[in-house]
Amino acid sequence: MRALGAAGQGQSNRACAGRVLHALATDVKISLSAPDAWQLRRQKIPNAKGLEMAATVAERAYALLKERIITTRMKPGTLIHETALVSDLGLGRTPVREALKRLEAERLVVVLPRRGMYVSEITLAELRELEEVRVSLESLSARLAVQRITRRQIAEFERLLGELGAGRDGSEHATKQSLKTDRRLHELVWKASHNTLLEAECARLFNLSLRMWYLLIDRLEPSDLHEDVFAELLSAIRDNDQKRAEDAMQAHILLFGASVRRHL
């Protein structure tokens, strides 16, 4: 009976902790019963601020590592040393480990049994797979954007097109700036679709594609970016022409693939 009582008390404590942690994570106000409140005082439960800080550190580790991989500061095929990353980023081992797990799920990192963790390689097979999926999803986002884009988003689209036209001197710096603007234009189209699932998947696949651009940054010509397609896309949006918008985005994806194949 004593053993059963101890087990029951432990389950009660865990249930109480679970309810409190759920409430803290979801910012829900709860009212504790007297026994629950007594149990809570006996346990070390992280407060809402602590949970928020932990989440913020984990997101920071993820964002920093993702940007390093996408911009090829961490080269494809590089062996990842977790201890070195922890020291370099000035963050804890736990958030760095969590970030690497997320990046593995996004195919930016690969774990090889008995060999370790590596930045994933870039291959022509991956380019083909990306093309096949991105053509469909990005074209869908363009079609939905024609239907759902707001006036404010159209104004932002026009402003970003102006940025593209302003920096075409062919230097590596100008190319990097064009890539950043290209990324923001794609993000704007995804958001204009007003479909969060589509937006998230387009962003994940775009990151894999963008890494190819950065790998070839010293070989790219301004014409390789095919930025004129965005002007055609904006024209289609203004004319409420879904088919033209789809065709413009499809052309942009396929021309991207052709440029990468030419330089790889």
Rosetta blueprint (number, residue, H / E / L):
1 M L
2 R H
3 A H
4 L H
5 G H
6 A H
7 A H
8 G H
9 Q H
10 G H
11 Q H
12 S H
13 N H
14 R H
15 A H
16 C H
17 A H
18 G H
19 R H
20 V H
21 L H
22 H H
23 A H
24 L H
25 A H
26 T H
27 D L
28 V L
29 K L
30 I L
31 S L
32 L L
33 S L
34 A H
35 P H
36 D H
37 A H
38 W H
39 Q H
40 L H
41 R H
42 R L
43 Q L
44 K L
45 I L
46 P L
47 N L
48 A H
49 K H
50 G H
51 L H
52 E H
53 M H
54 A H
55 A H
56 T H
57 V H
58 A H
59 E H
60 R H
61 A H
62 Y H
63 A H
64 L H
65 L H
66 K H
67 E H
68 R H
69 I H
70 I H
71 T L
72 T L
73 R L
74 M L
75 K L
76 P L
77 G L
78 T L
79 L E
80 I L
81 H L
82 E H
83 T H
84 A H
85 L H
86 V H
87 S H
88 D H
89 L H
90 G L
91 L L
92 G L
93 R H
94 T H
95 P H
96 V H
97 R H
98 E H
99 A H
100 L H
101 K H
102 R H
103 L H
104 E H
105 A H
106 E L
107 R L
108 L L
109 V E
110 V E
111 V E
112 L E
113 P L
114 R L
115 R L
116 G E
117 M E
118 Y E
119 V E
120 S L
121 E L
122 I L
123 T L
124 L H
125 A H
126 E H
127 L H
128 R H
129 E H
130 L H
131 E H
132 E H
133 V H
134 R H
135 V H
136 S H
137 L H
138 E H
139 S H
140 L H
141 S H
142 A H
143 R H
144 L H
145 A H
146 V H
147 Q H
148 R H
149 I L
150 T L
151 R H
152 R H
153 Q H
154 I H
155 A H
156 E H
157 F H
158 E H
159 R H
160 L H
161 L H
162 G H
163 E H
164 L H
165 G H
166 A H
167 G L
168 R L
169 D L
170 G L
171 S L
172 E H
173 H H
174 A H
175 T H
176 K H
177 Q H
178 S H
179 L H
180 K H
181 T H
182 D H
183 R H
184 R H
185 L H
186 H H
187 E H
188 L H
189 V H
190 W H
191 K H
192 A H
193 S L
194 H L
195 N L
196 T H
197 L H
198 L H
199 E H
200 A H
201 E H
202 C H
203 A H
204 R H
205 L H
206 F H
207 N H
208 L H
209 S H
210 L H
211 R H
212 M H
213 W H
214 Y H
215 L H
216 L L
217 I L
218 D L
219 R L
220 L L
221 E L
222 P H
223 S H
224 D H
225 L H
226 H L
227 E L
228 D H
229 V H
230 F H
231 A H
232 E H
233 L H
234 L H
235 S H
236 A H
237 I H
238 R H
239 D L
240 N L
241 D L
242 Q H
243 K H
244 R H
245 A H
246 E H
247 D H
248 A H
249 M H
250 Q H
251 A H
252 H H
253 I H
254 L H
255 L H
256 F H
257 G H
258 A H
259 S H
260 V H
261 R H
262 R H
263 H H
264 L L
